Amino acid sequence: MTYWLDLFTGTTWEEFRKAGAKVTGFREHQWARAQAIEPGDVFLCYLVGVKRWVGALKATSKRYKSDEKIWKEESFPVRFDVEPLVMLPPEHGVPMEQFEGKLSFFPAGGTAKQWSGFLRSSPTRYKPADGDGILQVLQDTKAKPVSRPVDKKKLLRSANLYKTKLRQGGEEIDAVVGVPVAEVDAEPDAPLQTGGPTHTEIQYRLLDLGSQMGLKVWAPKSDRGKTWNGAAVGSVPRLLGSLPTNFDDVTNSIVENIDVIWFSEENAIVAAFEVEHTTAVYSGLLRMSDLITMQPNINIRLYLVGPDERYTKFKKEIPRPTFAYRKTPLHRICGFLPYSKLCARLDLLKDMVKHVKPEFLEDVAEFYDPADELEA
């Protein structure tokens, strides 16, 4: 039998049960990994925070996509129909400590540091012997449940918290980070002034620009059905069906929600763009900052793209300590691309786009250095 890890928080486990316990789900970037899961495979359900095993579910379908509402905090659109084999309330869950010496990744005398790496991302395939052992204990507990107190704060932790490692001063440190769910425009995708561009127009033109320059391009899956000038975002040539990176789950959760990304033929990120049409400038800068925090060794250009009048807001936000107190301050690598200058340059280039290099945007963008204001 093939076993897969399925992570839940106390809240998402309760929502899953209230929805009928018929469908489990994973994040968008797990689509490729989920292809290996077949009907008959078993999901072993682990409750993060309280560190307990609470269930086993048999897959009754292959992967599919759905945004049907089950969970409040996230969609988890990579779905599988399931049949519960074991479902326990958190107070009857089996503590991880009970498996010491019984699992290949939790040997006798082992510590949480040893086994926690096997519980960071789902779906993750487990060895048959490990899966058999966990399933047997769950079945035994179902027959003879044991009630244990549950820490309510840990039970209610967010699904958007990740335990990961960050590099500081050449050292790796353990850290807990949060990746907010992608925001949507506060207003419909309409021009902010008569005849002005929309969010979708700018997004489409940046994707098309990268494609014409011979780059691979990426846009969030949720935006691909939107259209501009009769063409769908998802129809742009060289648009990737899945992320080509080997990033960890945290970085993938950031990258997959960035409005536009250009990739080289070797699958390295060339440039990333956040189009802030009506959403907060701060949220776009924060996503860029998150990306380079998680991947400090990548060398790319970042651009916040917005209506001309938002440059004033950009200048107020980018000097914040969270962006400025970095080894490389965000303002040195993230420029502001005004709608008017971007559209004017694209209209001027027209059929010549395939002959230009991505670096030409550095001459179009506004790079703001707060130190210049102090010297003035």
C-alpha positions in Angstrom: 0.0 0.0 0.0 1.2 3.6 -0.8 1.0 6.1 2.0 1.0 9.9 1.9 1.3 12.6 4.6 -1.7 14.9 4.8 -1.2 17.9 7.1 -4.1 19.7 9.0 -4.4 22.4 11.6 -7.1 22.0 14.3 -9.3 24.4 12.3 -8.8 22.8 8.9 -9.4 19.3 10.4 -12.7 20.5 11.9 -13.7 22.2 8.7 -12.9 19.0 6.7 -15.1 16.9 9.1 -18.0 19.4 9.0 -17.9 19.3 5.2 -18.6 15.6 5.3 -15.0 14.3 5.3 -15.3 13.5 1.6 -12.6 15.7 0.0 -9.1 16.5 1.0 -7.0 19.2 -0.6 -3.5 20.6 -1.1 -1.9 23.9 -2.2 -1.7 24.9 -5.9 2.1 24.2 -6.2 1.6 20.6 -5.2 -0.3 19.8 -8.5 2.7 18.0 -10.1 3.5 16.0 -7.0 -0.1 14.9 -6.6 0.0 13.2 -10.0 1.7 10.2 -8.4 -1.3 9.6 -6.0 -3.6 6.9 -7.1 -7.1 5.7 -6.0 -6.5 3.2 -3.1 -3.5 5.2 -1.7 -3.9 6.2 1.9 -3.5 9.7 3.4 -2.2 9.8 7.0 -3.5 12.8 8.7 -1.3 14.8 11.1 -2.4 17.7 13.2 0.3 20.4 13.3 0.7 22.4 16.4 -0.6 19.7 18.7 1.7 17.1 17.0 -0.9 14.3 16.8 -2.0 11.8 14.2 -5.7 12.0 13.9 -6.8 10.0 10.8 -6.4 7.9 7.7 -8.2 8.5 4.4 -8.4 6.3 1.4 -8.2 8.1 -2.0 -11.1 7.3 -4.2 -10.2 9.5 -7.1 -7.2 10.9 -9.0 -6.2 14.5 -8.5 -8.5 17.3 -9.8 -8.9 21.0 -9.4 -11.7 22.6 -7.4 -12.3 25.9 -5.5 -15.5 24.7 -3.9 -15.6 26.2 -0.4 -14.5 23.8 2.3 -11.8 25.7 4.2 -12.0 29.4 5.2 -8.4 30.4 5.3 -7.2 28.9 2.0 -8.7 27.1 -1.0 -6.4 24.1 -1.2 -7.5 23.6 -4.8 -5.6 20.3 -5.6 -8.3 17.9 -4.5 -8.9 14.2 -4.0 -12.1 12.4 -3.1 -11.6 10.3 0.0 -13.2 7.7 2.2 -12.3 7.9 5.9 -10.7 4.8 7.4 -10.0 6.4 10.8 -11.0 9.9 12.1 -10.2 11.0 15.6 -11.0 14.2 17.4 -7.9 16.1 18.5 -8.2 15.0 22.1 -8.0 11.3 21.0 -5.2 11.9 18.5 -2.0 9.9 18.9 1.0 12.0 20.0 4.1 11.8 17.9 6.1 10.7 21.0 4.4 7.3 20.9 6.2 6.5 17.7 9.7 6.8 19.0 11.7 3.8 17.8 8.9 2.6 15.6 9.4 4.8 12.5 12.5 5.0 10.2 12.5 8.8 10.7 12.1 8.6 14.5 14.6 6.2 15.9 14.9 5.3 19.6 16.4 8.3 21.4 15.6 10.5 18.4 14.6 14.2 18.8 11.9 16.4 17.2 14.7 17.9 15.1 15.2 14.5 13.4 11.5 13.7 12.6 10.1 17.2 12.0 11.6 17.4 8.5 9.3 14.5 7.5 6.2 16.5 8.6 6.8 19.9 6.9 5.1 19.4 3.6 2.2 17.4 2.2 1.6 15.3 0.3 4.8 13.5 1.1 5.2 9.8 0.4 6.1 7.5 3.3 7.9 4.2 3.3 5.3 1.3 3.4 6.6 0.1 6.8 6.2 3.6 8.3 2.7 3.9 6.9 1.7 0.5 8.1 2.9 1.3 11.6 1.0 4.6 11.8 -2.2 3.2 10.3 -2.1 0.3 12.8 -1.8 2.6 15.8 -4.6 4.8 14.5 -6.9 1.8 14.1 -6.0 0.5 17.6 -6.7 4.0 19.0 -10.1 4.1 17.2 -11.0 0.9 18.9 -9.7 2.0 22.3 -9.5 5.8 22.4 -7.5 7.6 25.1 -8.4 11.2 25.9 -5.6 13.8 26.4 -5.8 17.5 27.0 -5.3 19.7 24.0 -3.6 23.2 24.0 -6.3 25.4 22.4 -3.8 28.0 21.2 -1.9 25.3 19.3 -5.1 23.8 18.0 -6.1 27.2 16.5 -2.8 28.0 14.8 -2.9 29.4 11.3 -2.5 27.2 8.2 -0.2 29.9 6.8 2.6 29.3 9.3 5.7 27.5 8.2 8.7 26.2 10.2 11.7 26.7 8.0 15.4 27.7 7.9 16.8 31.2 7.0 20.4 32.2 6.4 21.8 35.1 8.4 25.5 36.0 8.4 26.5 32.7 6.8 24.5 30.7 9.4 21.3 28.7 9.1 18.7 29.5 11.7 15.4 28.0 12.5 12.4 30.3 12.0 8.6 30.4 11.8 7.3 32.5 8.9 3.9 33.4 7.6 2.8 33.7 4.0 -0.4 35.7 3.7 -3.0 34.5 1.2 -2.9 36.5 -2.0 -5.0 39.6 -1.9 -7.6 40.5 -4.6 -8.2 44.0 -6.0 -10.4 46.1 -3.7 -12.3 47.2 -6.8 -13.2 45.6 -10.1 -10.6 45.4 -12.8 -11.5 48.7 -14.4 -9.4 51.6 -15.6 -8.7 54.2 -12.9 -9.3 57.0 -15.4 -11.1 57.2 -18.7 -9.1 55.3 -21.3 -6.5 54.2 -18.8 -5.1 50.7 -18.5 -6.5 48.0 -16.2 -4.6 45.6 -14.0 -5.2 42.8 -16.5 -3.9 44.9 -19.4 -0.7 45.6 -17.6 -0.3 42.0 -16.5 -1.0 40.7 -20.1 1.4 43.1 -21.7 4.2 42.2 -19.3 3.7 38.5 -19.9 3.6 39.1 -23.7 6.7 41.3 -23.5 8.6 38.5 -21.7 7.4 35.9 -24.1 8.4 38.0 -27.2 11.9 38.3 -25.7 12.2 34.5 -25.7 11.6 34.1 -21.9 9.3 31.7 -20.2 6.6 33.5 -18.2 4.4 32.8 -15.2 1.1 34.2 -13.9 -1.0 33.0 -11.0 -3.5 30.3 -12.0 -6.4 32.4 -10.7 -5.6 35.2 -13.2 -5.4 33.1 -16.4 -9.1 33.2 -17.3 -9.1 37.1 -17.3 -9.0 38.7 -20.7 -7.7 41.9 -22.3 -8.3 43.1 -25.8 -10.1 39.8 -26.5 -7.2 37.6 -25.4 -7.0 35.6 -22.2 -4.0 35.9 -19.8 -3.7 32.1 -20.1 -3.2 32.3 -23.8 0.1 34.1 -23.8 2.8 32.0 -25.5 5.5 30.4 -23.3 3.3 30.6 -20.2 4.3 27.9 -17.8 1.9 25.3 -16.6 3.8 24.8 -13.4 6.6 26.4 -11.5 10.0 25.1 -12.8 11.8 25.9 -9.5 13.3 23.7 -6.9 12.2 26.0 -4.1 10.8 24.9 -0.8 7.1 25.1 0.0 7.4 28.6 1.6 9.1 30.1 -1.4 6.7 28.4 -3.8 3.7 29.8 -1.9 5.2 33.3 -2.5 6.3 32.8 -6.1 3.0 31.3 -7.3 1.1 34.4 -6.3 3.4 37.0 -7.9 1.6 38.7 -10.8 4.2 38.2 -13.5 7.5 36.4 -13.5 10.1 36.0 -16.3 12.2 32.8 -16.4 15.3 32.1 -18.5 15.6 29.0 -20.6 17.5 27.5 -17.7 14.5 28.1 -15.4 16.2 30.9 -13.4 14.1 33.9 -12.4 15.0 36.9 -14.5 12.5 39.5 -13.1 9.4 39.6 -11.0 6.5 42.1 -11.2 3.7 43.0 -8.8 0.9 45.0 -10.4 -0.6 47.2 -7.7 -3.7 48.6 -9.4 -6.0 49.1 -6.4 -4.4 46.9 -3.7 -2.0 48.2 -1.1 1.5 49.1 -2.4 2.8 47.6 0.9 1.5 44.2 0.1 3.3 44.0 -3.2 6.6 45.2 -1.6 6.1 42.7 1.2 5.8 39.8 -1.3 9.0 40.9 -3.0 10.8 41.2 0.3 9.6 37.7 1.3 11.0 36.3 -1.9 14.5 37.6 -1.5 14.4 36.8 2.2 13.7 33.1 1.5 16.2 33.1 -1.5 18.9 35.5 -0.6 21.3 34.3 -3.2 19.1 34.9 -6.3 20.1 37.9 -8.4 17.0 39.3 -10.0 15.3 42.6 -10.7 12.0 43.3 -8.9 9.4 45.8 -10.1 6.3 47.2 -8.5 4.0 48.4 -11.4 1.2 50.9 -10.8 -0.6 54.0 -11.9 1.7 57.0 -12.0 0.2 58.6 -8.9 1.1 55.6 -6.7 4.9 56.4 -7.0 4.3 58.8 -4.0 3.0 55.9 -2.0 5.9 53.7 -3.2 8.4 56.2 -1.9 6.7 56.3 1.5 6.6 52.5 1.9 9.9 51.3 0.6 12.1 53.0 3.3 10.2 51.0 6.1 12.7 49.3 8.5 11.4 45.9 7.4 12.6 46.7 3.8 15.5 49.0 4.5 17.3 47.0 7.3 18.4 44.2 5.0 21.9 43.3 3.8 20.7 44.6 0.5 17.9 47.2 1.1 14.8 46.5 -1.1 15.0 50.0 -2.7 18.3 49.0 -4.4 16.7 46.1 -6.3 13.1 47.0 -6.6 12.0 49.8 -8.9 8.7 51.4 -9.6 7.3 51.1 -13.2 4.6 53.8 -13.9 1.8 52.7 -16.2 2.3 55.7 -18.5 6.1 55.2 -19.1 5.7 51.4 -19.5 2.9 51.6 -22.0 4.6 54.4 -23.9 7.8 52.3 -24.2 5.9 49.2 -25.3 4.0 51.1 -27.9 7.3 52.6 -29.2 9.0 49.2 -29.5 6.2 47.3 -31.1 7.7 44.7 -33.5 11.2 45.4 -32.2 10.6 43.8 -28.8 12.3 40.5 -29.7 15.6 42.4 -30.2 15.7 44.0 -26.7 17.0 42.6 -23.4 15.1 42.5 -20.1 17.6 45.1 -18.7 15.9 47.8 -20.8 13.3 48.2 -18.1 15.9 49.5 -15.7 15.9 52.7 -17.8 12.1 52.9 -17.7 11.7 52.3 -13.9 12.1 54.8 -11.1 14.6 53.6 -8.5 14.2 55.6 -5.4 17.0 56.0 -2.8 15.7 57.6 0.4 19.3 58.8 1.2 18.9 61.2 -1.7 16.2 63.0 0.1 18.4 63.5 3.2 21.2 65.0 1.0 18.9 67.3 -0.8 
